[in-house]
Amino acid sequence: MAKKIGPLDIYNYLPKTNCGECGEKTCMAFASQLIERSVKLEDCSPLIQPNFAVSYRGLKEMLAPSVKEVLVGVENTAVKIGGEEVIFRHELTYFNKTAIALDVHDEMENDELVSRVRYVNDFYFKRIGEELKLDIIAIRSKSNDPDIFAQCVSKVSDETKKPLMICSWDPFVLESGLKVVGHERPLIYAATKDTWKEIGGLALKYNCPVVAFADGDMSELKSVVKALESMGVEDIVLDPGSHVEGQHLSNTFGNFVKSRRAAIWNEDVGYPLLGVPAIVWLNGDGAENTFKEVMIAAIMIDKYADLIILHTPEIWALLPIVTLRQNIYTDPRRPIAVDAGLKRFGNPDENSPVLMTTNFALTYYTVASDIESLGVDCYLLVIDTEGLGVEVSVAGGQLDAFKAVDAIKKSGIEEEVKHRKIIIPGLSSRISGDLEIQSDWEVLVGPVDSSSIGDFIEKKWS
């Protein structure tokens, strides 16, 4: 982590009025939340007034992440890439997950093009309460014809609200696409040592982010970036080149790591990184390419890529990638939790079973999924265990008889059912005795594995 900023450093720039308009009781508390990036500068109403303009600018500069946050797209559908402050997640957290783009090109048949775009639109899975989606559509100019490319860009834009990326080495081809979707703030790919001036001009003209490209030459990449910066271009994405064979593959990942370390540790060329696993398809078609693309994508996500471009639409290839991304971009500061309280499944009545679990998201969604798949009509009492699982929360005291009794009373379950029986997880059996004594409920120790809930209820519930 390059910057070591404490609450006092920030506090010196704040109004120091403790007005509470930001939602915090004191300005010092607000300063602490700014470090955690759980609030925004704009939440401090006095700070955005003209008389605090100097302080606002100072804080803006102080709190700017080492890797610039770049916005692709507009309004609610925009995707943020970059914005990172650490090399290792445990040092703070990663903020903006790797964006995943699927490519199309301007020589596709209309039906294939539309089908592929709609596939990106409709790609959706829910895992542990989080939506897993594809983020961007990358439009490649295969024809190198400005008119054909513009028509393709127009078709894609008509079919989707996803952010776009327009790809060509020719500035004239790129501008033909920008004339169609420049107002949608697409990511322009790419400025090179030969075209930085023309493409940098397009980025300024249409107010769009731009990719700086150099194939494996980090000095050249830095030179392109500095040239773009000298023009006034601010939103830049780095493509240090993607290779998939032998030593070239090793060099590719090495350049990703070097770029991120330079940004975080040296505050040098601090921009998001783009990787192109789709490059494997240049060697022809075949199932082995899909496997290799998934492998390259996984390593690039591990090695700090903020955006990757994929070609394969195979669901068995995409699911591991979006799942890996979800796991890596989990915030280690906060356990993944759901809201505590009483949940209803199916159409429970006054005689329906009452089950208990914790609010650790993985536990809750596993139990909920098993209940739904078994078709059980029941109530599920979710205890606030600070986002911890059953066994851990029992051991740590986050789940005990006192908390369970309190949850029962606050949930209103006593008004919902006429019986007084509750099924607790098998791993919480040690609290069953105390819970019975304190609650006057009959406590049934359920199975360890929630997939056995159906059999347990059938045999034990009466």
N, C-alpha and C positions, 0 to 999 in steps of 0.2 A: 504494500500500500504506500503510494508515494507521499500523500499528504497526511500529516498528523495534526488534525484540527480538533481542539477541545471546545466544550461549550462556552468557556470564557472568551475564546477567540471570536466566536460569533456574537456573544452577548455584547461585546464592546460596540458592535455596529447597530444593535437593536434599539428601539425607542426607550426601553427601560421604564415603561409606564405600568406594566403588569395589568393592562386593560382587560385581558381575557377574551378579546375579540377573535383570537386565533383558535380558541377552544382549550388553551392551556391556562393554568392559574397564574403562572409567572413567565416572564421573558426568558429566564434561565431554563425553564422546562421546555419552552418552545425551541431554544437553541439546541437542547439535547435531542429533540425530535428531528430537527433539521439534519443533524449528523447522521441519524438513522434513515433519513430520506422518507420518513413517514408523513411529513407535512411539506408544504411548498412555501417559498418566500412570500408568495402572493397572499397566503393565508393571514399574514400580518398586515392588517388594513393601514395602520399609520405608516408602515415602511414604504408603501407604494405612493405616498403623497409626495408632491414636488420638493418639500423641504427636507426629505430624507433620500433624495435622488442619489447623492454621493454614497451614502451608506448602502443603498440598494445595489448600486453597481459594484461596490467593493465586495459585498456578500456574494453577489452573482459570480464574480470571478473566483472568490475563495472556494465556493462550493461546487464549481464546475468539475465534473468527473474527469479523470485522466484520459479516458476514451470518450470522445465527443459523442453525444446522443444525436443520431440523425433520424429524421422523420421521413418516411416514404409514404406517399398518399396524402389524403386530406380528410378532415373531419373525423367522424367516429370510426371509419374503416382504416385509418392510418396505422402504420406499423412502426414502432420505435426499434432501432437497432443501435448497439453500442451502449454508451452510458455506464460503462463498468469502471470500478475503482480498485479492484484487487486482482492479483494473479490466482490466489487460492480462495475458494468459496468460503472456507471457515474463517478467513480474516474479516469478513463482513457478510456479504452475500453477492450473488449475481442478480442484476436487476431486470434486464431485458433479454428474454429467451431468444435463442437462435431462430431467426426467421427462415422459413422453408419455402422456396419458390419451385414451381414446376414449370418446365419450359414448353413453349409452342413455337412454331416457325411459320413464315409467310408462304411456304410452298405446300402446306397441308391442305387437303381437300376440305371444303367448307364443313361437311358433316363431322369429320374427324376433329377439326379445330373447335367447333362448337361443343362437341361431346367432351373434349379434354378440358375446356374451360369450365363447363358445368360440373365436371367431376371435381375440380378444385373447389368450386362453390359449395358443393354438397358434402365434401369430405368432413366427417364429424364423428367423433367418438367421445364418450364421457368416461373418465377414469379417475377414481378417488375424488369425485365431485368436480373435476376440472375438465373443461372442454378442450379436446385435442383437434386442431385444425391445421390446414395448410394456409400460408399467409399471403403469398405474392405469386403473380403470373409473370414469367419472364418471356418476352416476345423477341425471338431471334430473326434477324434478316438473313435468310438463306439465299434469297434471290439477288440481293444487293441492288434491287430496283426500288427507288424512292416511292413510286406510285403503288407498286404491289405491297410494299411494307406499310404504307399509310392505310391501305384498304384493310389489311390484316389487323392493324392496331385498332382501327375503327370497329371492326367486328368484335374483337375481344372486349373492347371498352363497353360495347352495347350489351354484352352478355354477363358482365361481372361488375361488382363493386369493390373487388379486391384491388389493393395497390398493384401498380404495374412496374415492370422493368423493361426498358427497350434496349436492345442489344445490336450493335453494329460497329465496325471499325470506320465506317464512312460517315463523316459529319453531315453530308447532304441527306443520307438515308435517315439518320437520327432526327434531323430537323423535320423531315416529312412526317415522322411519327409524333414529334412534339407539337406540330401544328394541329394535330388531332386531339392529343391528350395532355398537352403541356400544363393546362389548368388543373390537372389531377395530380400533379407533382410526382411523376414517375421517376424512378432511378435510372439515370443515363449511364449506359455501358458502351464504350469506356474511353477515357482520355489516355493517350500514350505519349511517348517522347516526341512523336511526330505530329500528333493532333491535339495536344493539350490546349493550344491557343484557340482553335476553332470550337472544340467541344466545351472548353471552359466558358467561352462566350455564349454558347447555347445554355449552359447551366445558369449563367447570370440573366440572360434574356428571359428565360422561362421560370426562373426561381426554382430550380430542381436540383436535387442532390446528384452527384456524379461519382463514378468509379474511376480511380487512378490505377492504371495497369502497367506492370513491368514483369516480364516472364522470368522469374527466378533471380532477378538482379535487384537487390535491396537498395543499392545506391541510386540506381536509375529510378526506382519507385519513389524514393525520397525526393529526387530531383523533380519528378512530375508533380508531386504534391506541393513542393515549394513554389513551383511555377503557377499552379492553380491558386495557391494562397496569395501570391503576388498580384493576381488579377482581382482578388476580392471574393473568390469562391470560398465559402465557409463549410458547406456540407459535403464532405468527401468520404468515400468508402475505399478501402485498400484491397486490391487484388494482386498479391505477390506471385500469382501463377499457380496452377494446379497440375500436377503430374502424378501418374498412377503406377509407374513401373520402377522397380529397383531403387537405385540410389537417388533418382529424381523424386521418387515418392518420399524418401527420407528427407530430402532437401526441402520439399514442399512443407512438410510439417515443421521442420526446423525454422523455416522462414516465418511461419505463423507464430511460433513461440517467441522468436526474436522480436517480431513486431509488437506483440503484446507486452513483453518485458520492457522494451524501449518506451512504450507509452506509459506504463505504470511506474516503472522505476526511474526513468530518465525524463519523463514528460516530453518525449520526442515523437513527433508524427502520431499523435494520439487520435486515431480514427478507427471506426469499425472495420472488421475483416470480412472479406467475401471469399468463399471457397466454392469450387465447381466440381462436385463429384460426377456430374453428368459427362465430364470429359472422357470417361471410360468408354462411352458409346462411339467415340471416333474410331475405335478399332473394330467396328462392326457390331452386328446384333448377336444375341445369344443369352441364355439364362445365366451363364457365368458372369456376364457383365452386370446383371442385376445384383448378384451376390457381391461383386466387387464394389459396385456403387454404394450399397448399404454399408459395407465395411469402411470405405473412404469417408462417407458422410458421418458415421459414428465417430471416427477419429478426429475429423474436423470439428465436430461439436465439442469433443473433449479438449481440443487444442485451440479453443478460443474463437472459432468462427462465429460471427454475428449474423451471417446470412449465408445460406448454401443454396445452390441451384441443382435440382434433381431432374432426371428425365423419366425414370420408370414410374408408372402409375400403379404398379402391382401393390395390392393391399398388404400382402405378406411382407413386402419390403418397407412400406411406409410406416406400418404400425410399430415395428421395433425402433424406428428413428424418432417418431414423435414421443414414444414412451421413454426412451433414453433422454431426450430433451427435457421432458417433464421432471424426471428424477434429478437431473443435474441442476435444473433451475428451481429446485425447492429451496426455500429460505431456511437456512439452518438456525436462524434466531427464533423461529416460531414453529412449533410443532403443527403439523397439518391437522386442523380440528374442524368439527362441525358445530353448529349451535346445539346446546343442550336443551332438553325439554322432552315433551311427550310426542311421539310420532305414531301415526295410525297407518296400518297396512290392511288393504282390502276393505271390508265393511265390518269392523269389530262392533260388538254389542256388549251388554252388561255381563255376559258370561264368557267373553273372549279372554284368552290368555294374556298375561302381562309379562313381558320380558325386560331385562335390563342389560345395558352395555355402556361403554365409555364413549367419549366424544372424539377419540382419535379417529381421524378420517378413514384410514385403511381398515380399522376394526369395524367402524360403523357401516361403511359401504359394503364390506364383505357380508356382515350380518343382514343388512337390508336386502342385498341381492339374493341371499339364500332364502330369506322369508318370502320375497316376491316370487322366486322360481318355484317354491314349494306351494304357493297359493294359500298361505296361512293368514286367516283374519285375526289380527292381534294388535296389541299396543306394545310399543317399544319405548321404554324409559331410558333416555340418554343422559348419563351423569357427566357433569363438567369435571373432568380429570386433568384439566390443563393440557389437553391434547395428547395424553399418554394412553398406551394400551392397557389391557386388563391386568396382566401379571405385574407389569412395571408399576402401575398406579396403586395396586394393592401393597406392593412392597414399599413404595415410597410414601404411602399415606394419603395419596390424592384420592383414593377410593377406599372408604371405610363405612362402617355402619351409620355413623353420624351424618355423613354426606348423603348416603342413600336415603335415610329417613327424611332429611330435609328436602331432597329432590322429590320424594313421593308426595309430601305435603304440598309443595309448591306447584307440582304438575297438574293437580286437579284429578288425578287418576281415581281417587277415592270416591269421586262423584260419578265417574264413568262406569265403574263396575260394582256389582253387588257382592262379589267374593273378595277375599283378602289373601290371594296367593300370588306370588311373584317368582319367576324363574330367573336365576342369576347365572352368569357365566361359570363354567366349570373351574376356571383358573382363579375365581374369587371365592372359592368354597370356604376359605378361612374366616370370612366375615359373616357367614350364614347364621351362626349362633347369636352373635351380638345383634344382627339385623332383626331376627325374630323377636328377641327380647325387647328391643327399643321400638319396634314398629307395630307389634301385634299382628304382623302378617305372617302367613305360612311361607317359608322360604324353600323353594325347590332348587337344588343345585343341578343346573343343566349340563349339557355336553360341553367339552372343551372346544370342539369344532362345530361352528354354526351350521354346517351342512347337515348335521344330525338333528336339528331342531324339530323337523317334521316327525321323525320317528319318536323323539322324546315326548312331544306333545301327545301323540297318538297313544303312547303307552302309559304316561304318567299323569296326564291332565284329565280330570273328571269333575 
